[in-house]
């Protein structure tokens, strides 16, 4: 019986998380935690959908943020 090969870097996640800390979101996208706070304050991003504050830590839902970005792209006329 052969075991599955383990990843070369075991600390590297094998799945993409749905929620990440705002600092990690900044690493991935360049969008700062302050920009996320501004979007929350202005009602552009909704708590529980695009972002969340849990135990005084700001999280961003990557999938919902990506959907929001896609919705902001200009529509091309045919």
PDB file of N, CA, C and O in Angstrom:
ATOM      1  N   UNK A   1       0.838  -1.168   0.000  1.00  0.00           N
ATOM      2  CA  UNK A   1       0.000   0.000   0.000  1.00  0.00           C
ATOM      3  C   UNK A   1       0.891   1.243   0.000  1.00  0.00           C
ATOM      4  O   UNK A   1       1.786   1.374   0.835  1.00  0.00           O
ATOM      5  N   UNK A   2       0.640   2.146  -0.938  1.00  0.00           N
ATOM      6  CA  UNK A   2       1.461   3.334  -1.066  1.00  0.00           C
ATOM      7  C   UNK A   2       0.721   4.539  -0.485  1.00  0.00           C
ATOM      8  O   UNK A   2      -0.480   4.704  -0.701  1.00  0.00           O
ATOM      9  N   UNK A   3       1.449   5.378   0.252  1.00  0.00           N
ATOM     10  CA  UNK A   3       0.863   6.589   0.830  1.00  0.00           C
ATOM     11  C   UNK A   3       0.866   7.716  -0.185  1.00  0.00           C
ATOM     12  O   UNK A   3       1.690   7.754  -1.098  1.00  0.00           O
ATOM     13  N   UNK A   4      -0.071   8.631  -0.006  1.00  0.00           N
ATOM     14  CA  UNK A   4      -0.109   9.804  -0.866  1.00  0.00           C
ATOM     15  C   UNK A   4       1.136  10.644  -0.643  1.00  0.00           C
ATOM     16  O   UNK A   4       1.666  10.709   0.466  1.00  0.00           O
ATOM     17  N   UNK A   5       1.597  11.285  -1.711  1.00  0.00           N
ATOM     18  CA  UNK A   5       2.720  12.196  -1.574  1.00  0.00           C
ATOM     19  C   UNK A   5       2.289  13.409  -0.768  1.00  0.00           C
ATOM     20  O   UNK A   5       1.188  13.926  -0.956  1.00  0.00           O
ATOM     21  N   UNK A   6       3.153  13.862   0.124  1.00  0.00           N
ATOM     22  CA  UNK A   6       2.853  15.048   0.899  1.00  0.00           C
ATOM     23  C   UNK A   6       3.388  16.271   0.167  1.00  0.00           C
ATOM     24  O   UNK A   6       4.376  16.168  -0.560  1.00  0.00           O
ATOM     25  N   UNK A   7       2.752  17.428   0.346  1.00  0.00           N
ATOM     26  CA  UNK A   7       3.242  18.632  -0.312  1.00  0.00           C
ATOM     27  C   UNK A   7       4.664  18.949   0.135  1.00  0.00           C
ATOM     28  O   UNK A   7       5.064  18.616   1.251  1.00  0.00           O
ATOM     29  N   UNK A   8       5.426  19.597  -0.750  1.00  0.00           N
ATOM     30  CA  UNK A   8       6.815  19.913  -0.431  1.00  0.00           C
ATOM     31  C   UNK A   8       6.915  20.891   0.728  1.00  0.00           C
ATOM     32  O   UNK A   8       7.890  20.858   1.478  1.00  0.00           O
ATOM     33  N   UNK A   9       5.938  21.748   0.884  1.00  0.00           N
ATOM     34  CA  UNK A   9       5.913  22.698   1.989  1.00  0.00           C
ATOM     35  C   UNK A   9       4.644  22.434   2.807  1.00  0.00           C
ATOM     36  O   UNK A   9       3.574  22.920   2.439  1.00  0.00           O
ATOM     37  N   UNK A  10       4.737  21.683   3.897  1.00  0.00           N
ATOM     38  CA  UNK A  10       3.544  21.320   4.655  1.00  0.00           C
ATOM     39  C   UNK A  10       2.842  22.518   5.290  1.00  0.00           C
ATOM     40  O   UNK A  10       1.665  22.412   5.634  1.00  0.00           O
ATOM     41  N   UNK A  11       3.524  23.657   5.458  1.00  0.00           N
ATOM     42  CA  UNK A  11       2.890  24.837   6.039  1.00  0.00           C
ATOM     43  C   UNK A  11       2.008  25.556   5.026  1.00  0.00           C
ATOM     44  O   UNK A  11       1.179  26.380   5.411  1.00  0.00           O
ATOM     45  N   UNK A  12       2.170  25.262   3.749  1.00  0.00           N
ATOM     46  CA  UNK A  12       1.385  25.894   2.696  1.00  0.00           C
ATOM     47  C   UNK A  12       0.008  25.236   2.632  1.00  0.00           C
ATOM     48  O   UNK A  12      -0.085  24.012   2.542  1.00  0.00           O
ATOM     49  N   UNK A  13      -1.073  26.042   2.677  1.00  0.00           N
ATOM     50  CA  UNK A  13      -2.411  25.432   2.662  1.00  0.00           C
ATOM     51  C   UNK A  13      -2.700  24.758   1.322  1.00  0.00           C
ATOM     52  O   UNK A  13      -2.252  25.212   0.269  1.00  0.00           O
ATOM     53  N   UNK A  14      -3.456  23.669   1.387  1.00  0.00           N
ATOM     54  CA  UNK A  14      -3.796  22.939   0.173  1.00  0.00           C
ATOM     55  C   UNK A  14      -5.132  23.396  -0.388  1.00  0.00           C
ATOM     56  O   UNK A  14      -5.468  23.058  -1.523  1.00  0.00           O
ATOM     57  N   UNK A  15      -5.901  24.158   0.386  1.00  0.00           N
ATOM     58  CA  UNK A  15      -7.173  24.713  -0.073  1.00  0.00           C
ATOM     59  C   UNK A  15      -7.151  26.217   0.142  1.00  0.00           C
ATOM     60  O   UNK A  15      -6.445  26.721   1.016  1.00  0.00           O
ATOM     61  N   UNK A  16      -7.918  26.917  -0.650  1.00  0.00           N
ATOM     62  CA  UNK A  16      -8.014  28.360  -0.499  1.00  0.00           C
ATOM     63  C   UNK A  16      -9.104  28.673   0.517  1.00  0.00           C
ATOM     64  O   UNK A  16     -10.247  28.252   0.345  1.00  0.00           O
ATOM     65  N   UNK A  17      -8.766  29.405   1.571  1.00  0.00           N
ATOM     66  CA  UNK A  17      -9.800  29.737   2.561  1.00  0.00           C
ATOM     67  C   UNK A  17     -10.776  30.763   1.995  1.00  0.00           C
ATOM     68  O   UNK A  17     -10.427  31.537   1.104  1.00  0.00           O
ATOM     69  N   UNK A  18     -11.986  30.764   2.510  1.00  0.00           N
ATOM     70  CA  UNK A  18     -12.988  31.736   2.067  1.00  0.00           C
ATOM     71  C   UNK A  18     -12.796  33.069   2.786  1.00  0.00           C
ATOM     72  O   UNK A  18     -12.969  34.129   2.184  1.00  0.00           O
ATOM     73  N   UNK A  19     -12.439  33.023   4.068  1.00  0.00           N
ATOM     74  CA  UNK A  19     -12.229  34.219   4.878  1.00  0.00           C
ATOM     75  C   UNK A  19     -10.758  34.332   5.241  1.00  0.00           C
ATOM     76  O   UNK A  19     -10.136  33.353   5.654  1.00  0.00           O
ATOM     77  N   UNK A  20     -10.198  35.540   5.084  1.00  0.00           N
ATOM     78  CA  UNK A  20      -8.808  35.796   5.473  1.00  0.00           C
ATOM     79  C   UNK A  20      -8.758  37.103   6.258  1.00  0.00           C
ATOM     80  O   UNK A  20      -9.641  37.951   6.131  1.00  0.00           O
ATOM     81  N   UNK A  21      -7.725  37.251   7.064  1.00  0.00           N
ATOM     82  CA  UNK A  21      -7.524  38.516   7.750  1.00  0.00           C
ATOM     83  C   UNK A  21      -7.270  39.616   6.728  1.00  0.00           C
ATOM     84  O   UNK A  21      -6.742  39.359   5.646  1.00  0.00           O
ATOM     85  N   UNK A  22      -7.646  40.835   7.076  1.00  0.00           N
ATOM     86  CA  UNK A  22      -7.491  41.960   6.149  1.00  0.00           C
ATOM     87  C   UNK A  22      -6.041  42.149   5.720  1.00  0.00           C
ATOM     88  O   UNK A  22      -5.784  42.575   4.594  1.00  0.00           O
ATOM     89  N   UNK A  23      -5.096  41.842   6.594  1.00  0.00           N
ATOM     90  CA  UNK A  23      -3.682  41.973   6.245  1.00  0.00           C
ATOM     91  C   UNK A  23      -3.298  40.982   5.142  1.00  0.00           C
ATOM     92  O   UNK A  23      -2.531  41.321   4.240  1.00  0.00           O
ATOM     93  N   UNK A  24      -3.827  39.770   5.215  1.00  0.00           N
ATOM     94  CA  UNK A  24      -3.568  38.776   4.172  1.00  0.00           C
ATOM     95  C   UNK A  24      -4.244  39.199   2.870  1.00  0.00           C
ATOM     96  O   UNK A  24      -3.682  39.024   1.789  1.00  0.00           O
ATOM     97  N   UNK A  25      -5.453  39.755   2.977  1.00  0.00           N
ATOM     98  CA  UNK A  25      -6.164  40.252   1.802  1.00  0.00           C
ATOM     99  C   UNK A  25      -5.335  41.341   1.118  1.00  0.00           C
ATOM    100  O   UNK A  25      -5.287  41.413  -0.110  1.00  0.00           O
ATOM    101  N   UNK A  26      -4.684  42.185   1.920  1.00  0.00           N
ATOM    102  CA  UNK A  26      -3.816  43.220   1.350  1.00  0.00           C
ATOM    103  C   UNK A  26      -2.636  42.594   0.607  1.00  0.00           C
ATOM    104  O   UNK A  26      -2.268  43.052  -0.475  1.00  0.00           O
ATOM    105  N   UNK A  27      -2.043  41.549   1.185  1.00  0.00           N
ATOM    106  CA  UNK A  27      -0.938  40.848   0.515  1.00  0.00           C
ATOM    107  C   UNK A  27      -1.383  40.300  -0.837  1.00  0.00           C
ATOM    108  O   UNK A  27      -0.640  40.363  -1.817  1.00  0.00           O
ATOM    109  N   UNK A  28      -2.598  39.764  -0.882  1.00  0.00           N
ATOM    110  CA  UNK A  28      -3.098  39.128  -2.096  1.00  0.00           C
ATOM    111  C   UNK A  28      -3.542  40.132  -3.155  1.00  0.00           C
ATOM    112  O   UNK A  28      -3.375  39.887  -4.350  1.00  0.00           O
ATOM    113  N   UNK A  29      -4.117  41.275  -2.720  1.00  0.00           N
ATOM    114  CA  UNK A  29      -4.768  42.173  -3.675  1.00  0.00           C
ATOM    115  C   UNK A  29      -4.218  43.596  -3.703  1.00  0.00           C
ATOM    116  O   UNK A  29      -4.407  44.320  -4.681  1.00  0.00           O
ATOM    117  N   UNK A  30      -3.544  43.992  -2.638  1.00  0.00           N
ATOM    118  CA  UNK A  30      -3.090  45.375  -2.541  1.00  0.00           C
ATOM    119  C   UNK A  30      -4.117  46.298  -1.903  1.00  0.00           C
ATOM    120  O   UNK A  30      -3.835  47.479  -1.697  1.00  0.00           O
ATOM    121  N   UNK A  31      -5.303  45.788  -1.586  1.00  0.00           N
ATOM    122  CA  UNK A  31      -6.353  46.579  -0.937  1.00  0.00           C
ATOM    123  C   UNK A  31      -6.039  46.612   0.563  1.00  0.00           C
ATOM    124  O   UNK A  31      -5.999  45.570   1.219  1.00  0.00           O
ATOM    125  N   UNK A  32      -5.819  47.805   1.093  1.00  0.00           N
ATOM    126  CA  UNK A  32      -5.410  47.949   2.489  1.00  0.00           C
ATOM    127  C   UNK A  32      -6.566  47.701   3.450  1.00  0.00           C
ATOM    128  O   UNK A  32      -7.731  47.827   3.072  1.00  0.00           O
ATOM    129  N   UNK A  33      -6.242  47.346   4.697  1.00  0.00           N
ATOM    130  CA  UNK A  33      -7.297  47.221   5.710  1.00  0.00           C
ATOM    131  C   UNK A  33      -8.080  48.531   5.876  1.00  0.00           C
ATOM    132  O   UNK A  33      -9.281  48.498   6.142  1.00  0.00           O
ATOM    133  N   UNK A  34      -7.418  49.675   5.724  1.00  0.00           N
ATOM    134  CA  UNK A  34      -8.120  50.952   5.826  1.00  0.00           C
ATOM    135  C   UNK A  34      -9.155  51.093   4.710  1.00  0.00           C
ATOM    136  O   UNK A  34     -10.247  51.612   4.940  1.00  0.00           O
ATOM    137  N   UNK A  35      -8.818  50.634   3.502  1.00  0.00           N
ATOM    138  CA  UNK A  35      -9.778  50.677   2.390  1.00  0.00           C
ATOM    139  C   UNK A  35     -10.972  49.772   2.685  1.00  0.00           C
ATOM    140  O   UNK A  35     -12.107  50.116   2.354  1.00  0.00           O
ATOM    141  N   UNK A  36     -10.724  48.624   3.301  1.00  0.00           N
ATOM    142  CA  UNK A  36     -11.814  47.720   3.673  1.00  0.00           C
ATOM    143  C   UNK A  36     -12.705  48.404   4.706  1.00  0.00           C
ATOM    144  O   UNK A  36     -13.931  48.357   4.595  1.00  0.00           O
ATOM    145  N   UNK A  37     -12.093  49.045   5.721  1.00  0.00           N
ATOM    146  CA  UNK A  37     -12.878  49.770   6.728  1.00  0.00           C
ATOM    147  C   UNK A  37     -13.715  50.868   6.074  1.00  0.00           C
ATOM    148  O   UNK A  37     -14.877  51.059   6.431  1.00  0.00           O
ATOM    149  N   UNK A  38     -13.132  51.586   5.123  1.00  0.00           N
ATOM    150  CA  UNK A  38     -13.876  52.655   4.440  1.00  0.00           C
ATOM    151  C   UNK A  38     -15.061  52.083   3.665  1.00  0.00           C
ATOM    152  O   UNK A  38     -16.142  52.670   3.673  1.00  0.00           O
ATOM    153  N   UNK A  39     -14.873  50.959   3.005  1.00  0.00           N
ATOM    154  CA  UNK A  39     -15.975  50.330   2.267  1.00  0.00           C
ATOM    155  C   UNK A  39     -17.075  49.879   3.222  1.00  0.00           C
ATOM    156  O   UNK A  39     -18.257  49.973   2.894  1.00  0.00           O
ATOM    157  N   UNK A  40     -16.692  49.389   4.406  1.00  0.00           N
ATOM    158  CA  UNK A  40     -17.685  49.013   5.422  1.00  0.00           C
ATOM    159  C   UNK A  40     -18.439  50.243   5.908  1.00  0.00           C
ATOM    160  O   UNK A  40     -19.669  50.249   5.966  1.00  0.00           O
ATOM    161  N   UNK A  41     -17.692  51.278   6.255  1.00  0.00           N
ATOM    162  CA  UNK A  41     -18.292  52.496   6.809  1.00  0.00           C
ATOM    163  C   UNK A  41     -19.263  53.142   5.822  1.00  0.00           C
ATOM    164  O   UNK A  41     -20.300  53.672   6.221  1.00  0.00           O
ATOM    165  N   UNK A  42     -18.922  53.095   4.529  1.00  0.00           N
ATOM    166  CA  UNK A  42     -19.761  53.694   3.487  1.00  0.00           C
ATOM    167  C   UNK A  42     -20.891  52.776   3.020  1.00  0.00           C
ATOM    168  O   UNK A  42     -21.692  53.160   2.168  1.00  0.00           O
ATOM    169  N   UNK A  43     -20.956  51.565   3.577  1.00  0.00           N
ATOM    170  CA  UNK A  43     -22.020  50.634   3.213  1.00  0.00           C
ATOM    171  C   UNK A  43     -21.813  49.950   1.877  1.00  0.00           C
ATOM    172  O   UNK A  43     -22.729  49.323   1.347  1.00  0.00           O
ATOM    173  N   UNK A  44     -20.599  50.068   1.326  1.00  0.00           N
ATOM    174  CA  UNK A  44     -20.293  49.430   0.048  1.00  0.00           C
ATOM    175  C   UNK A  44     -20.103  47.926   0.256  1.00  0.00           C
ATOM    176  O   UNK A  44     -20.604  47.117  -0.525  1.00  0.00           O
ATOM    177  N   UNK A  45     -19.381  47.561   1.307  1.00  0.00           N
ATOM    178  CA  UNK A  45     -19.220  46.155   1.681  1.00  0.00           C
ATOM    179  C   UNK A  45     -20.027  45.923   2.955  1.00  0.00           C
ATOM    180  O   UNK A  45     -19.997  46.737   3.878  1.00  0.00           O
ATOM    181  N   UNK A  46     -20.744  44.810   2.994  1.00  0.00           N
ATOM    182  CA  UNK A  46     -21.622  44.505   4.107  1.00  0.00           C
ATOM    183  C   UNK A  46     -20.971  43.526   5.083  1.00  0.00           C
ATOM    184  O   UNK A  46     -20.344  42.547   4.677  1.00  0.00           O
ATOM    185  N   UNK A  47     -21.132  43.810   6.378  1.00  0.00           N
ATOM    186  CA  UNK A  47     -20.653  42.878   7.401  1.00  0.00           C
ATOM    187  C   UNK A  47     -21.412  41.567   7.277  1.00  0.00           C
ATOM    188  O   UNK A  47     -22.634  41.553   7.126  1.00  0.00           O
ATOM    189  N   UNK A  48     -20.684  40.480   7.342  1.00  0.00           N
ATOM    190  CA  UNK A  48     -21.285  39.159   7.225  1.00  0.00           C
ATOM    191  C   UNK A  48     -21.331  38.659   5.791  1.00  0.00           C
ATOM    192  O   UNK A  48     -21.533  37.468   5.558  1.00  0.00           O
ATOM    193  N   UNK A  49     -21.145  39.553   4.826  1.00  0.00           N
ATOM    194  CA  UNK A  49     -21.121  39.153   3.421  1.00  0.00           C
ATOM    195  C   UNK A  49     -19.713  39.340   2.857  1.00  0.00           C
ATOM    196  O   UNK A  49     -19.060  38.373   2.464  1.00  0.00           O
ATOM    197  N   UNK A  50     -19.261  40.572   2.823  1.00  0.00           N
ATOM    198  CA  UNK A  50     -17.938  40.881   2.267  1.00  0.00           C
ATOM    199  C   UNK A  50     -16.848  40.893   3.336  1.00  0.00           C
ATOM    200  O   UNK A  50     -15.689  40.590   3.053  1.00  0.00           O
ATOM    201  N   UNK A  51     -17.221  41.238   4.547  1.00  0.00           N
ATOM    202  CA  UNK A  51     -16.243  41.370   5.618  1.00  0.00           C
ATOM    203  C   UNK A  51     -16.908  41.078   6.958  1.00  0.00           C
ATOM    204  O   UNK A  51     -18.131  40.972   7.055  1.00  0.00           O
ATOM    205  N   UNK A  52     -16.076  40.951   7.986  1.00  0.00           N
ATOM    206  CA  UNK A  52     -16.589  40.699   9.333  1.00  0.00           C
ATOM    207  C   UNK A  52     -15.527  41.108  10.342  1.00  0.00           C
ATOM    208  O   UNK A  52     -14.328  41.007  10.081  1.00  0.00           O
ATOM    209  N   UNK A  53     -15.986  41.572  11.498  1.00  0.00           N
ATOM    210  CA  UNK A  53     -15.081  41.858  12.603  1.00  0.00           C
ATOM    211  C   UNK A  53     -15.400  40.857  13.698  1.00  0.00           C
ATOM    212  O   UNK A  53     -16.507  40.822  14.234  1.00  0.00           O
ATOM    213  N   UNK A  54     -14.398  40.040  14.018  1.00  0.00           N
ATOM    214  CA  UNK A  54     -14.554  39.009  15.041  1.00  0.00           C
ATOM    215  C   UNK A  54     -13.389  39.152  16.008  1.00  0.00           C
ATOM    216  O   UNK A  54     -12.227  39.119  15.604  1.00  0.00           O
ATOM    217  N   UNK A  55     -13.707  39.310  17.289  1.00  0.00           N
ATOM    218  CA  UNK A  55     -12.687  39.490  18.327  1.00  0.00           C
ATOM    219  C   UNK A  55     -11.724  40.618  17.947  1.00  0.00           C
ATOM    220  O   UNK A  55     -10.509  40.497  18.101  1.00  0.00           O
ATOM    221  N   UNK A  56     -12.294  41.709  17.451  1.00  0.00           N
ATOM    222  CA  UNK A  56     -11.546  42.917  17.070  1.00  0.00           C
ATOM    223  C   UNK A  56     -10.565  42.688  15.920  1.00  0.00           C
ATOM    224  O   UNK A  56      -9.627  43.464  15.743  1.00  0.00           O
ATOM    225  N   UNK A  57     -10.776  41.629  15.139  1.00  0.00           N
ATOM    226  CA  UNK A  57      -9.948  41.348  13.965  1.00  0.00           C
ATOM    227  C   UNK A  57     -10.827  41.479  12.732  1.00  0.00           C
ATOM    228  O   UNK A  57     -11.956  40.989  12.712  1.00  0.00           O
ATOM    229  N   UNK A  58     -10.305  42.146  11.696  1.00  0.00           N
ATOM    230  CA  UNK A  58     -11.055  42.374  10.464  1.00  0.00           C
ATOM    231  C   UNK A  58     -10.763  41.261   9.463  1.00  0.00           C
ATOM    232  O   UNK A  58      -9.608  41.009   9.120  1.00  0.00           O
ATOM    233  N   UNK A  59     -11.815  40.603   9.001  1.00  0.00           N
ATOM    234  CA  UNK A  59     -11.714  39.530   8.016  1.00  0.00           C
ATOM    235  C   UNK A  59     -12.392  39.955   6.722  1.00  0.00           C
ATOM    236  O   UNK A  59     -13.312  40.772   6.726  1.00  0.00           O
ATOM    237  N   UNK A  60     -11.923  39.389   5.614  1.00  0.00           N
ATOM    238  CA  UNK A  60     -12.521  39.649   4.306  1.00  0.00           C
ATOM    239  C   UNK A  60     -12.865  38.316   3.670  1.00  0.00           C
ATOM    240  O   UNK A  60     -12.072  37.375   3.705  1.00  0.00           O
ATOM    241  N   UNK A  61     -14.057  38.241   3.086  1.00  0.00           N
ATOM    242  CA  UNK A  61     -14.482  37.058   2.350  1.00  0.00           C
ATOM    243  C   UNK A  61     -13.962  37.215   0.925  1.00  0.00           C
ATOM    244  O   UNK A  61     -14.459  38.051   0.170  1.00  0.00           O
ATOM    245  N   UNK A  62     -12.975  36.422   0.560  1.00  0.00           N
ATOM    246  CA  UNK A  62     -12.318  36.557  -0.743  1.00  0.00           C
ATOM    247  C   UNK A  62     -13.303  36.367  -1.889  1.00  0.00           C
ATOM    248  O   UNK A  62     -13.275  37.122  -2.861  1.00  0.00           O
ATOM    249  N   UNK A  63     -14.164  35.377  -1.787  1.00  0.00           N
ATOM    250  CA  UNK A  63     -15.100  35.090  -2.876  1.00  0.00           C
ATOM    251  C   UNK A  63     -16.083  36.240  -3.084  1.00  0.00           C
ATOM    252  O   UNK A  63     -16.343  36.637  -4.220  1.00  0.00           O
ATOM    253  N   UNK A  64     -16.626  36.776  -1.996  1.00  0.00           N
ATOM    254  CA  UNK A  64     -17.580  37.883  -2.107  1.00  0.00           C
ATOM    255  C   UNK A  64     -16.896  39.161  -2.585  1.00  0.00           C
ATOM    256  O   UNK A  64     -17.467  39.917  -3.370  1.00  0.00           O
ATOM    257  N   UNK A  65     -15.677  39.400  -2.114  1.00  0.00           N
ATOM    258  CA  UNK A  65     -14.933  40.575  -2.568  1.00  0.00           C
ATOM    259  C   UNK A  65     -14.658  40.475  -4.065  1.00  0.00           C
ATOM    260  O   UNK A  65     -14.749  41.471  -4.782  1.00  0.00           O
ATOM    261  N   UNK A  66     -14.325  39.290  -4.532  1.00  0.00           N
ATOM    262  CA  UNK A  66     -14.079  39.073  -5.961  1.00  0.00           C
ATOM    263  C   UNK A  66     -15.348  39.319  -6.773  1.00  0.00           C
ATOM    264  O   UNK A  66     -15.301  39.932  -7.839  1.00  0.00           O
ATOM    265  N   UNK A  67     -16.484  38.837  -6.261  1.00  0.00           N
ATOM    266  CA  UNK A  67     -17.767  39.078  -6.942  1.00  0.00           C
ATOM    267  C   UNK A  67     -18.070  40.573  -7.012  1.00  0.00           C
ATOM    268  O   UNK A  67     -18.546  41.067  -8.034  1.00  0.00           O
ATOM    269  N   UNK A  68     -17.793  41.290  -5.924  1.00  0.00           N
ATOM    270  CA  UNK A  68     -18.028  42.730  -5.908  1.00  0.00           C
ATOM    271  C   UNK A  68     -17.144  43.422  -6.947  1.00  0.00           C
ATOM    272  O   UNK A  68     -17.606  44.307  -7.668  1.00  0.00           O
ATOM    273  N   UNK A  69     -15.887  43.023  -7.022  1.00  0.00           N
ATOM    274  CA  UNK A  69     -14.976  43.609  -8.018  1.00  0.00           C
ATOM    275  C   UNK A  69     -15.503  43.363  -9.422  1.00  0.00           C
ATOM    276  O   UNK A  69     -15.514  44.272 -10.252  1.00  0.00           O
ATOM    277  N   UNK A  70     -15.939  42.144  -9.690  1.00  0.00           N
ATOM    278  CA  UNK A  70     -16.485  41.824 -11.010  1.00  0.00           C
ATOM    279  C   UNK A  70     -17.710  42.672 -11.325  1.00  0.00           C
ATOM    280  O   UNK A  70     -17.916  43.071 -12.471  1.00  0.00           O
ATOM    281  N   UNK A  71     -18.521  42.946 -10.310  1.00  0.00           N
ATOM    282  CA  UNK A  71     -19.727  43.751 -10.539  1.00  0.00           C
ATOM    283  C   UNK A  71     -19.391  45.216 -10.820  1.00  0.00           C
ATOM    284  O   UNK A  71     -20.231  45.947 -11.346  1.00  0.00           O
ATOM    285  N   UNK A  72     -18.189  45.651 -10.481  1.00  0.00           N
ATOM    286  CA  UNK A  72     -17.775  47.033 -10.702  1.00  0.00           C
ATOM    287  C   UNK A  72     -17.166  47.251 -12.086  1.00  0.00           C
ATOM    288  O   UNK A  72     -16.964  48.392 -12.503  1.00  0.00           O
ATOM    289  N   UNK A  73     -16.873  46.163 -12.798  1.00  0.00           N
ATOM    290  CA  UNK A  73     -16.283  46.293 -14.125  1.00  0.00           C
ATOM    291  C   UNK A  73     -17.298  46.894 -15.089  1.00  0.00           C
ATOM    292  O   UNK A  73     -18.481  46.559 -15.032  1.00  0.00           O
ATOM    293  N   UNK A  74     -16.846  47.776 -15.971  1.00  0.00           N
ATOM    294  CA  UNK A  74     -17.789  48.375 -16.927  1.00  0.00           C
ATOM    295  C   UNK A  74     -18.341  47.307 -17.879  1.00  0.00           C
ATOM    296  O   UNK A  74     -17.624  46.409 -18.317  1.00  0.00           O
ATOM    297  N   UNK A  75     -19.612  47.431 -18.178  1.00  0.00           N
ATOM    298  CA  UNK A  75     -20.266  46.506 -19.107  1.00  0.00           C
ATOM    299  C   UNK A  75     -19.963  46.955 -20.533  1.00  0.00           C
ATOM    300  O   UNK A  75     -20.068  48.137 -20.861  1.00  0.00           O
ATOM    301  N   UNK A  76     -19.593  46.008 -21.361  1.00  0.00           N
ATOM    302  CA  UNK A  76     -19.304  46.342 -22.754  1.00  0.00           C
ATOM    303  C   UNK A  76     -20.560  46.206 -23.587  1.00  0.00           C
ATOM    304  O   UNK A  76     -21.285  45.216 -23.487  1.00  0.00           O
ATOM    305  N   UNK A  77     -20.810  47.219 -24.418  1.00  0.00           N
ATOM    306  CA  UNK A  77     -21.965  47.187 -25.335  1.00  0.00           C
ATOM    307  C   UNK A  77     -21.602  46.361 -26.551  1.00  0.00           C
ATOM    308  O   UNK A  77     -20.456  46.382 -26.999  1.00  0.00           O
ATOM    309  N   UNK A  78     -22.559  45.641 -27.084  1.00  0.00           N
ATOM    310  CA  UNK A  78     -22.314  44.823 -28.274  1.00  0.00           C
ATOM    311  C   UNK A  78     -22.330  45.639 -29.544  1.00  0.00           C
ATOM    312  O   UNK A  78     -22.139  45.093 -30.631  1.00  0.00           O
TER     313      UNK A  78
END
